[in-house]
Amino acid sequence: LYRIPAYLCVGFGKMLGASFTVRGKENIQRNHGGVVLMNHQSALDLIVLAKLWPIMGRSTVVAKKEVLYMFPFGMASWLWGTLFIDRQNRDSARNAINKEAIAITEKQAKLLFFPEGTRGSGDKLLAFKKGSFHVAIESQAYIQPVVISKYHFLKSNAKIFNRGENIIKILPEISCAGLTKEDIPALMEQVQQLMQHEYELLSEESLAINNLSEVH
């Protein structure tokens, strides 16, 4: 069922002139579940998810409930089984995530989070939240970082949207086997530094591909 909305989202992205190249497919392991972490820039990230779905296999995205009302992406994300959470109700959100986390081990599913918690469009990723790391530790799961180059083609403040080539890179998994809650701060720092480094490299490459120069 997820293939239909995924196909529509990719098609919508092409209409807008936003194309994505996926790298690192060889880093995906389908014989176990895991926690997938992806940097968050705009509602267009749902096009990225649509590109990843056929590659990742069984996956559930954790997103704030407001996404549900963003047409056409909200309907598409609902159709492919996104877990919408109310961030104002922490107990409800935590219980919903914990239920999905069971599928990581029982059904070899992948649970995808935006660890920044909100959209960022700068040169630096926003500070990561702890929630996804708690899930990974409690499940003793693998963490799979996925980094998307900066959307240079999108200037939200000026309401400018240009055609652009973008890069999605799937990084090697990081094992959480044997780690405890006490290891979360160090794990968060490790993953954030890794993703930040890759984000800078991919964003520079994206600038060159699109023949752009960054203006600060």
C-alpha positions as CSV (number, residue, x, y, z in Angstrom):
1,L,0.0,0.0,0.0
2,Y,2.9,2.4,0.8
3,R,4.1,2.2,-2.8
4,I,1.2,4.3,-4.2
5,P,1.7,7.4,-1.9
6,A,5.4,7.0,-2.2
7,Y,5.2,7.1,-6.0
8,L,2.9,10.1,-5.9
9,C,5.2,12.0,-3.5
10,V,8.2,11.4,-5.8
11,G,6.2,12.5,-8.8
12,F,5.2,15.6,-7.0
13,G,8.8,16.3,-6.2
14,K,9.7,16.0,-9.8
15,M,7.0,18.5,-10.8
16,L,8.5,20.9,-8.4
17,G,11.9,20.3,-9.9
18,A,13.4,18.6,-6.8
19,S,15.3,15.5,-7.6
20,F,17.2,13.2,-5.2
21,T,20.0,10.7,-5.6
22,V,20.3,8.0,-3.0
23,R,23.8,6.7,-2.0
24,G,24.8,4.0,0.5
25,K,22.1,1.5,-0.4
26,E,24.6,-1.2,0.4
27,N,24.6,-0.1,4.1
28,I,20.9,-1.3,4.5
29,Q,20.6,-4.6,6.3
30,R,17.1,-6.2,6.0
31,N,17.7,-9.1,8.4
32,H,17.1,-7.0,11.5
33,G,15.2,-3.9,12.6
34,G,16.6,-0.6,13.7
35,V,16.3,3.1,14.4
36,V,16.8,5.4,11.4
37,L,17.8,9.0,12.1
38,M,17.4,11.6,9.4
39,N,18.0,15.4,9.5
40,H,14.9,17.5,9.1
41,Q,14.6,20.6,6.8
42,S,11.1,21.0,5.5
43,A,7.9,19.2,4.6
44,L,9.7,18.2,1.4
45,D,11.5,15.6,3.6
46,L,8.5,13.5,2.9
47,I,9.7,13.2,-0.7
48,V,13.0,11.8,0.8
49,L,11.0,9.3,2.7
50,A,9.2,8.3,-0.4
51,K,12.5,7.6,-2.1
52,L,13.7,5.6,0.9
53,W,10.6,3.4,1.4
54,P,11.2,0.9,-1.4
55,I,14.8,0.6,-0.3
56,M,14.4,0.4,3.5
57,G,11.6,-2.1,3.6
58,R,9.2,-2.2,6.5
59,S,9.5,1.2,8.2
60,T,7.4,3.5,10.4
61,V,8.1,7.2,10.6
62,V,7.5,9.1,13.9
63,A,6.2,12.6,13.1
64,K,4.4,15.4,14.9
65,K,0.6,15.3,14.3
66,E,0.7,18.7,12.5
67,V,2.2,17.0,9.4
68,L,-1.1,15.2,8.9
69,Y,-2.7,18.5,7.8
70,M,0.0,19.4,5.2
71,F,-1.5,18.6,1.8
72,P,-0.6,16.5,-0.1
73,F,2.2,15.2,2.1
74,G,0.0,14.6,5.1
75,M,-2.4,12.2,3.3
76,A,0.5,10.4,1.7
77,S,2.3,9.9,5.0
78,W,-0.9,8.7,6.7
79,L,-1.4,6.1,3.9
80,W,2.0,4.7,4.4
81,G,1.6,4.3,8.1
82,T,3.3,7.3,9.8
83,L,3.0,7.3,13.6
84,F,1.6,10.8,14.4
85,I,2.3,11.9,17.9
86,D,1.1,14.8,20.0
87,R,4.2,16.4,21.4
88,Q,2.1,18.3,24.0
89,N,1.0,15.0,25.5
90,R,4.3,13.4,26.4
91,D,2.9,10.3,28.1
92,S,0.7,9.5,25.1
93,A,3.5,10.1,22.7
94,R,5.9,7.9,24.7
95,N,3.4,5.0,24.9
96,A,2.8,5.1,21.2
97,I,6.5,5.1,20.4
98,N,7.1,2.3,22.8
99,K,4.5,0.1,21.1
100,E,6.1,0.7,17.7
101,A,9.6,0.0,19.2
102,I,8.5,-3.6,20.0
103,A,8.2,-4.1,16.2
104,I,12.0,-3.4,15.9
105,T,12.8,-6.8,17.5
106,E,9.6,-8.8,16.9
107,K,9.0,-7.8,13.2
108,Q,12.5,-6.6,12.2
109,A,10.9,-3.2,11.4
110,K,12.7,0.1,11.2
111,L,11.5,3.2,13.1
112,L,12.5,6.5,11.6
113,F,13.0,9.7,13.7
114,F,13.9,13.2,13.0
115,P,16.2,13.6,16.0
116,E,16.4,17.4,15.8
117,G,12.7,17.5,16.6
118,T,12.0,20.5,14.4
119,R,13.0,21.8,11.0
120,G,16.4,23.4,10.5
121,S,17.7,25.1,7.4
122,G,21.1,26.4,8.5
123,D,24.6,25.1,8.1
124,K,24.5,23.3,11.4
125,L,22.1,20.6,12.5
126,L,20.0,21.4,15.5
127,A,20.8,19.7,18.8
128,F,19.4,16.2,18.9
129,K,16.7,15.1,21.3
130,K,17.1,12.0,23.4
131,G,13.9,10.2,22.5
132,S,15.1,8.1,19.5
133,F,18.3,7.2,21.4
134,H,16.2,5.9,24.3
135,V,14.3,3.7,21.9
136,A,17.5,2.4,20.3
137,I,19.1,1.6,23.7
138,E,16.0,-0.1,25.1
139,S,15.7,-2.2,21.9
140,Q,19.4,-2.8,21.7
141,A,18.9,-2.0,18.1
142,Y,21.1,-0.6,15.4
143,I,21.1,3.1,14.6
144,Q,21.2,3.9,10.8
145,P,22.0,7.6,10.1
146,V,20.6,9.1,6.9
147,V,21.8,12.5,5.8
148,I,20.3,14.8,3.2
149,S,22.2,17.7,1.6
150,K,21.0,21.2,2.4
151,Y,18.1,22.3,0.3
152,H,19.9,25.2,-1.4
153,F,17.1,25.4,-3.9
154,L,14.5,26.3,-1.2
155,K,14.5,29.8,0.3
156,S,11.6,29.7,2.7
157,N,12.0,33.2,4.0
158,A,12.0,34.7,0.5
159,K,9.4,32.2,-0.7
160,I,11.7,31.1,-3.6
161,F,11.7,27.6,-4.9
162,N,14.2,26.7,-7.7
163,R,14.9,23.4,-9.4
164,G,17.7,21.4,-7.6
165,E,19.6,18.2,-7.4
166,N,19.9,16.8,-3.9
167,I,21.9,13.9,-2.3
168,I,20.6,11.4,0.2
169,K,23.3,9.3,1.9
170,I,22.6,6.2,4.0
171,L,25.5,5.7,6.4
172,P,26.7,2.5,8.0
173,E,24.8,1.2,11.0
174,I,25.9,1.9,14.6
175,S,25.4,-1.0,17.0
176,C,23.8,-0.2,20.4
177,A,24.4,-3.8,21.7
178,G,25.5,-3.7,25.3
179,L,24.9,0.1,25.7
180,T,22.8,1.4,28.6
181,K,21.0,4.7,29.3
182,E,24.2,6.0,30.8
183,D,25.8,5.8,27.3
184,I,23.1,8.0,25.7
185,P,25.0,11.4,25.9
186,A,28.1,9.9,24.4
187,L,26.1,8.1,21.7
188,M,24.2,11.3,20.9
189,E,27.4,13.2,20.5
190,Q,28.9,10.5,18.3
191,V,25.9,10.4,15.9
192,Q,25.4,14.1,15.8
193,Q,29.1,14.7,14.9
194,L,29.0,12.0,12.3
195,M,25.8,13.4,10.6
196,Q,27.0,17.0,10.8
197,H,30.3,16.1,9.1
198,E,28.4,14.3,6.3
199,Y,25.9,17.1,6.0
200,E,28.6,19.6,5.4
201,L,30.3,17.5,2.7
202,L,27.0,16.7,0.9
203,S,25.9,20.3,1.1
204,E,29.1,21.5,-0.5
205,E,28.8,18.9,-3.2
206,S,25.2,19.9,-3.8
207,L,26.2,23.5,-4.3
208,A,28.7,22.5,-6.9
209,I,26.2,20.2,-8.7
210,N,23.7,23.0,-8.9
211,N,26.3,25.6,-9.9
212,L,25.3,27.8,-6.9
213,S,27.3,29.8,-4.4
214,E,26.1,30.1,-0.8
215,V,25.3,33.6,0.3
216,H,25.4,34.4,4.0
